[in-house]
Amino acid sequence: MKRTLSLLLVLFTLLGFSYQWETWPGFFKPMQNLAMGGTYVTMAEGIESLLLNPALFVPDGAVGVNLNMSENVVTIAPKLFELLKNPDKVTQLASDTEFLSAVQGVHSYGLELYGGYGTNVMWASVGGLAAFQSELFWNLSLMSLDEVELGAWTSYFGMFGGSLKLMKDLTVGLSAGFGMSGTIIPATDTSYPATINVMDEDSLNSVLPDVSKLFSYVDTPFFVFNVGALYRWNDLSLGVVFHYNSNNVLINAPSQVLSAGVSYDLKILKLAFEVEDILNTQKSFYRKMNLGLETDFGFLKLYAGLHAGWLTGGLKLDVPFFNVAFSTYVVDFSPNAGLMGERKYTLSLSARF
């Protein structure tokens, strides 16, 4: 009996900590999609739809920045800035109880910069997008300071694609691109994230990059491909999209994501339901399920949703040529919903033309 319980505990732990990354090189969700429970198959907008479902692409231009932060950023950020000024303080942080309490658990901070433009060419809508991504990740437990997980990666890429209406109610889309990516931490290993002992300065230094050669670590080429379809019947939309990345550095293997969704426009309210990453047999159905709501007051849009059982929400101030948006959402790193979620916030600034 004791042996059986031990085996079940080990299996549960492996499931809980086999990370399911929700952002990787060549793929990220804009603020409004994160706020709507992660739905995007029938809800993607603007030039960003080339990343998500190109069947939704309509000609426009945009430049934007998304800053993704963990909820304890107010406590963590000042102390990390002190560490950047004086790296020798790393051992002091290891005994700073306020800092350790704030950073405990799973955290990630990300920056996304993008810009693109589209136009009509005969019967098709075509456009291009360029983007830069970077993210810092860690997982820390006060009970295991000798086994802290730490990682950082960066990528840049360009995509070209568009949409074509095959029939009155059916639109298909295709986008493809090429980019470069790499892990900054660990700087010399292929396993992401790195496991270190924060009580040992040498352990930390062994995975940190040489700042003078920082972008030399971004040396892994990848090809990204998206194909999608959207069927609209009055106010009902049905969609499906397939995303492929030839070399995802976070898992050191290709990424394939097939998602399907449905949405309904009630004029004052849009409702969306999606099943994301259908082909992933590790994830439970509840983990794959996303729900989203959107209401539009003209200059102000409000969002709410449910992602793998976690509540999400946000708002966007939409004025001519410029948008300011804020969202709260949860990244779930486990294949089972509710086991390993990280509450995050996104501040998004964009200009459209």
C-alpha positions in Angstrom: 0.0 0.0 0.0 2.8 2.4 0.9 4.6 1.6 -2.3 1.5 2.3 -4.3 0.9 5.7 -2.6 4.5 6.6 -3.3 4.2 5.8 -6.9 1.0 7.8 -7.2 2.7 10.7 -5.5 5.6 10.6 -8.0 3.3 10.4 -11.0 1.3 13.3 -9.7 4.4 15.4 -9.2 5.6 14.6 -12.8 2.3 15.7 -14.2 2.2 18.8 -12.1 5.7 19.9 -13.2 5.9 18.9 -16.8 5.6 22.4 -18.1 3.1 23.3 -20.8 4.4 26.6 -22.2 1.7 28.9 -23.4 4.0 31.4 -25.2 7.1 30.5 -27.3 9.1 31.8 -30.2 6.8 32.8 -33.0 3.6 32.7 -31.0 2.0 35.0 -28.4 -1.5 36.3 -27.7 -2.4 40.0 -27.7 -3.9 41.5 -24.5 -7.6 41.2 -25.6 -7.3 37.5 -26.3 -5.6 36.8 -23.0 -8.3 38.8 -21.2 -11.0 36.7 -23.0 -9.8 33.5 -21.5 -7.2 32.9 -24.2 -9.7 32.6 -27.0 -8.4 33.5 -30.4 -9.6 31.1 -33.1 -12.6 33.3 -33.9 -11.7 36.4 -31.9 -8.3 37.5 -33.3 -8.1 41.0 -34.6 -5.8 43.2 -36.8 -2.4 42.4 -38.0 -1.9 40.1 -35.0 -4.3 37.6 -36.6 -1.4 36.5 -38.8 0.1 35.0 -35.6 -3.2 33.4 -34.4 -5.7 32.7 -37.2 -4.9 34.3 -40.6 -8.4 33.6 -41.8 -9.5 36.5 -39.7 -6.9 38.9 -41.3 -8.2 42.2 -42.7 -5.9 44.9 -44.0 -4.6 47.3 -41.4 -1.4 48.5 -39.9 -0.2 48.5 -36.3 2.8 48.8 -34.0 2.6 47.7 -30.4 4.2 46.6 -27.2 3.0 44.1 -24.6 4.6 44.0 -21.1 3.7 40.8 -19.2 4.3 40.8 -15.5 3.7 38.5 -12.5 1.5 39.8 -9.7 4.3 40.4 -7.2 6.2 42.7 -9.5 6.0 45.7 -7.1 8.0 43.8 -4.4 10.3 42.0 -6.8 11.4 44.7 -9.3 13.2 47.1 -6.9 15.3 44.3 -5.4 16.3 42.9 -8.8 17.4 46.4 -9.9 19.6 46.5 -6.9 21.1 43.1 -8.0 21.8 44.4 -11.5 23.7 47.4 -10.0 25.6 45.1 -7.7 25.7 41.4 -8.6 27.6 40.6 -5.4 24.3 41.0 -3.5 23.0 37.7 -4.9 23.8 36.0 -1.6 22.0 38.7 0.4 18.8 38.1 -1.6 19.0 34.4 -0.8 18.4 35.4 2.9 15.9 38.2 2.3 12.6 36.7 3.5 10.4 39.4 2.0 12.0 38.9 -1.4 11.9 35.1 -1.2 8.2 35.2 -0.2 7.4 37.4 -3.2 9.3 35.3 -5.7 8.1 31.9 -4.4 6.3 29.8 -6.9 6.2 30.1 -10.7 6.9 33.5 -12.2 7.5 34.9 -15.7 8.0 38.3 -17.2 7.8 39.0 -20.9 8.2 41.7 -23.5 6.7 41.6 -27.0 7.3 44.2 -29.7 5.6 43.9 -33.0 4.6 45.9 -36.1 3.1 45.2 -39.5 0.9 46.3 -42.4 -1.6 44.8 -44.8 -3.5 45.7 -47.9 -5.9 44.2 -50.5 -4.4 42.5 -53.6 -7.2 41.5 -56.0 -9.4 39.1 -54.1 -7.1 38.5 -51.2 -6.0 40.4 -48.1 -2.2 40.2 -47.6 0.2 41.5 -45.0 3.4 41.1 -43.1 4.4 41.2 -39.4 7.7 41.5 -37.6 8.1 40.8 -33.9 10.6 40.6 -31.0 10.0 38.4 -27.9 11.8 37.9 -24.6 10.8 36.2 -21.4 12.3 35.5 -18.0 11.0 32.5 -16.0 11.6 31.0 -12.6 10.1 28.4 -10.2 11.2 28.7 -6.6 10.2 27.0 -3.3 11.5 28.2 0.1 11.8 24.5 1.0 14.1 23.7 -1.9 16.5 26.7 -2.5 19.1 24.2 -3.9 16.7 23.3 -6.8 15.4 26.6 -8.2 14.4 26.6 -11.9 15.5 29.6 -13.9 15.3 30.4 -17.6 15.3 33.3 -20.1 14.8 33.2 -23.8 14.6 35.7 -26.8 13.5 35.5 -30.4 12.8 37.7 -33.4 10.9 36.7 -36.5 9.0 37.9 -39.5 5.8 36.5 -41.1 3.9 37.1 -44.3 0.4 35.8 -45.1 -3.2 36.7 -45.7 -6.8 35.6 -46.1 -9.0 34.7 -49.1 -12.8 34.4 -49.1 -13.7 31.2 -50.9 -17.4 31.5 -50.6 -19.8 34.0 -49.1 -19.5 32.6 -45.6 -16.2 30.8 -45.8 -12.7 32.4 -45.5 -9.3 30.7 -45.3 -6.0 32.1 -44.3 -2.3 31.2 -44.4 0.8 32.7 -42.9 4.4 31.6 -42.8 7.6 33.1 -41.5 11.2 32.6 -40.3 13.0 33.7 -37.2 15.9 33.1 -34.8 15.6 32.2 -31.1 17.8 31.1 -28.2 17.9 30.6 -24.5 19.8 33.3 -22.6 19.5 31.3 -19.4 20.9 28.7 -19.4 23.5 30.1 -21.6 25.5 26.9 -22.2 22.9 24.1 -21.9 20.1 22.7 -24.0 17.7 22.0 -21.1 15.2 24.7 -20.4 14.8 25.9 -17.6 18.1 25.5 -15.7 18.2 24.1 -12.1 20.4 26.0 -9.7 21.3 26.4 -6.1 20.6 30.1 -5.1 22.6 29.6 -2.0 25.7 28.9 -4.1 26.9 31.9 -6.2 28.9 29.7 -8.4 25.8 27.7 -9.3 24.0 30.8 -10.5 27.0 32.2 -12.3 27.4 28.9 -14.2 24.1 29.5 -16.1 24.3 33.2 -16.7 25.3 34.6 -20.1 28.3 36.6 -21.1 26.7 40.1 -21.5 29.2 41.1 -24.2 28.0 38.1 -26.3 24.3 38.3 -25.4 22.7 38.1 -28.8 25.1 35.4 -29.9 23.0 33.0 -27.9 20.0 33.7 -30.2 21.3 31.3 -32.8 18.6 28.7 -33.4 16.6 29.2 -36.7 13.0 28.2 -36.8 10.2 28.2 -39.3 6.6 29.1 -38.3 3.4 28.2 -40.2 -0.3 28.9 -39.6 -3.3 27.8 -41.6 -6.9 28.5 -40.6 -10.5 28.7 -41.7 -13.5 30.7 -40.6 -17.2 30.1 -41.4 -19.6 32.8 -40.6 -23.4 32.3 -40.7 -25.2 35.5 -39.7 -23.9 36.2 -36.1 -22.4 32.7 -35.6 -18.7 32.0 -36.3 -16.9 28.7 -36.5 -13.2 28.4 -36.8 -10.2 26.1 -36.8 -6.5 26.9 -36.9 -3.2 24.9 -37.0 0.1 26.4 -35.8 3.5 24.8 -36.4 6.9 25.8 -35.2 9.8 23.7 -36.6 12.2 24.2 -33.6 10.8 25.4 -30.3 13.9 26.0 -28.1 11.8 25.7 -24.9 11.2 22.0 -25.5 14.0 21.4 -28.0 11.5 20.0 -30.5 8.8 21.2 -32.9 5.5 22.6 -31.6 2.1 21.7 -33.1 -1.1 23.3 -31.9 -4.5 22.6 -33.4 -7.4 24.6 -32.0 -11.1 25.0 -32.8 -13.7 27.5 -31.6 -17.1 29.0 -31.9 -18.4 32.5 -31.2 -21.7 34.3 -31.3 -22.3 38.1 -31.7 -25.2 39.4 -29.6 -24.4 43.0 -30.8 -23.9 44.2 -27.2 -22.0 41.1 -26.2 -19.7 38.6 -28.0 -19.4 35.1 -26.6 -16.6 32.6 -27.5 -15.8 29.0 -26.6 -12.7 27.2 -27.8 -10.8 24.0 -27.3 -7.1 24.8 -27.6 -4.2 22.4 -28.4 -6.5 19.5 -29.3 -3.7 17.2 -30.3 -1.9 17.4 -26.9 -2.8 14.1 -25.2 -1.1 15.2 -21.9 -3.6 17.9 -21.3 -7.0 17.2 -19.8 -10.1 18.5 -21.7 -10.8 21.1 -18.9 -7.2 22.3 -19.3 -7.8 22.9 -23.0 -11.1 24.8 -22.6 -11.3 28.6 -23.0 -14.3 30.8 -22.6 -14.5 34.5 -23.5 -16.8 37.6 -23.3 -16.4 41.0 -25.0 -18.6 44.1 -24.7 -18.0 47.2 -26.8 -18.9 50.7 -25.6 -17.2 52.4 -28.6 -14.1 54.0 -27.0 -14.1 51.4 -24.2 -14.1 47.6 -24.5 -14.4 45.3 -21.6 -13.3 41.6 -21.5 -13.8 38.6 -19.3 -13.1 34.9 -19.6 -12.2 31.5 -18.2 -8.9 29.8 -19.1 -8.4 26.3 -17.9 -10.7 27.1 -14.9 -8.9 30.4 -14.1 -10.8 33.8 -14.3 -9.4 36.4 -16.7 -10.5 40.0 -17.6 -9.4 43.3 -19.0 -10.3 46.6 -20.6 -9.1 48.6 -23.6 -9.3 52.3 -24.2 -9.8 52.6 -28.0 -9.2 56.2 -29.3 -8.4 57.1 -32.9 -5.0 55.6 -34.0 -4.1 54.6 -30.4 -5.0 51.9 -27.8 -4.2 51.5 -24.2 -5.2 48.2 -22.6 -4.8 46.2 -19.4 -5.5 42.6 -18.6 -5.3 40.0 -15.9 -5.0 36.3 -16.8 -3.4 33.1 -15.6 -0.8 30.9 -17.2 -1.2 27.3 -16.3 2.0 25.3 -16.6 0.4 22.0 -15.8 -1.4 19.6 -18.2 -4.2 19.5 -15.6 -6.2 22.6 -14.9 -5.8 24.4 -11.6 -2.6 22.7 -10.4 0.1 25.2 -11.4 -1.3 28.6 -12.3 0.5 31.9 -12.3 -1.6 35.1 -12.1 -0.2 37.7 -14.6 -0.9 41.2 -15.8 -0.4 42.7 -19.2 0.0 46.4 -20.1 -0.4 46.9 -23.8 0.2 50.0 -25.9 -0.5 50.1 -29.7 -1.0 52.5 -32.6 -3.1 51.5 -35.6 -3.2 53.0 -39.0 
